[in-house]
Amino acid sequence: MQFTVDRDVLSEAVSWAARSLSPRPPAPVLSGLLISAEGAQVTISSFDYEVSAQLSIEADIADEGTVLVSGRLLNDIVKSLPAAQVTLSLEETKVVVTCKSSTFTLTTMPVDEYPDLPSQPSPAGSVDGTDFAHAVGQVITAASKDDTLPILTTVKMEIEGETITFFATDRYRLAMREITWRPADPNISTSLLIKAKTLNDVAKSLAASGDLTISVSEDDDLVGFSSGGRRSTSVLVDGDYPKIRQLFPEETPINAVVNTAELIEAARRASLVAERNGAVRLQFTDDNQVTLDAGVDDNASASEVINAQLNGEAITVGFNPAYLNEGLNVIDTEYLRFSFVSAPKPAMITGQETPDGENTTDFRYLLMPVRMMDQ
């Protein structure tokens, strides 16, 4: 096998395929990238029995063939090469990478031990890649990072007709985002549990290429994503996801509207002095202000007042600083609304375009309060 291609094209392709490589592969060959040269295209693939990635690039192919080499090492090598044409050739059991005066030699791995990649399922529909990436970026923050509760490390994609709803929770906060898409079957109704990390990688690496095609296997055990000549699949997580939709309150007698940027900055500053397991306290008052304070001893404390348009009785609540800041930072409107049932109950945060307008409920972030010492 031998082919020549521009360094930038090869580097981008190898880097994208290498993203799916497991840091602890279940078999040594799964640390490799499978590279096949045929006709006028080079296909690069990765697989770890759960997630697969594959793309093709055009290249000047002198000899067809297939090789398997260390993916992370090849990625590091190609990124380090000068901006010029790169030739990759198989010489006996070695792969030789040359670019101008640089030459690298890599040991190959047995191609016949590499498993077959799963086939891409039938397309279920397509969605605007930017909308998809933005939605995933908003909900992903609420997914758990605790592997002892694997079901909570997933994002639930609930598909009903032309609507996709994303859910994520770590038990302390919930996030929900709705977007529209173009289903192949307008009556489609299904739900998918996808590892949050996998979905985040898809959003970052595929969604920027325009429309994203979503594919689902007939037995609902595999989901596929494709865009711009790049294809990936993921095994779905099996289990019962918590019924969190019903936790979002239908009626909230207390509502407060705040400028998003002002609140983000004030909360960030107050969080600097919040103690471990402490809270940032928000006091919404009748004079249309909210006071943020943190710190309860002589070491450090903070207090800041910003405008807030309150509708309902005055209320004081405390939140985990990290959970509060992460939720605020994914609000993409100029204003946001806190909606309360009561102080001990979770607060719902939604976006709002103007101080007096309707709140946008396509994204909702439900945050459990921290019990304050004086409550």
Sequence and secondary structure as in RCSB ss.txt:
>XXXX:A:sequence
MQFTVDRDVLSEAVSWAARSLSPRPPAPVLSGLLISAEGAQVTISSFDYEVSAQLSIEADIADEGTVLVSGRLLN
DIVKSLPAAQVTLSLEETKVVVTCKSSTFTLTTMPVDEYPDLPSQPSPAGSVDGTDFAHAVGQVITAASKDDTLP
ILTTVKMEIEGETITFFATDRYRLAMREITWRPADPNISTSLLIKAKTLNDVAKSLAASGDLTISVSEDDDLVGF
SSGGRRSTSVLVDGDYPKIRQLFPEETPINAVVNTAELIEAARRASLVAERNGAVRLQFTDDNQVTLDAGVDDNA
SASEVINAQLNGEAITVGFNPAYLNEGLNVIDTEYLRFSFVSAPKPAMITGQETPDGENTTDFRYLLMPVRMMDQ
>XXXX:A:secstr
 EEEEEHHHHHHHHHHHHTT  SS SSGGGGEEEEEEETTEEEEEEE SSEEEEEEEE EEEE EEEEEEHHHHH
HHHHHS SSEEEEEEETTEEEEEETTEEEEEE   GGGS        EEEEEEHHHHHHHHHHHGGGS   TTSG
GGGEEEEEEETTEEEEEEE SSEEEEEEEE EESSTT EEEEEEEHHHHHHHHHHTGGGSEEEEEE TTSSEEEE
EETTEEEEEE   S     GGGS S  SEEEEEEHHHHHHHHHHHHTT  TT  EEEEEETTTEEEEEE  SSS 
 EEEEEE EEESS EEEEE HHHHHHHHTT  SSEEEEEES TTS EEEEEESSTTS EEEEEEEEE     TT 
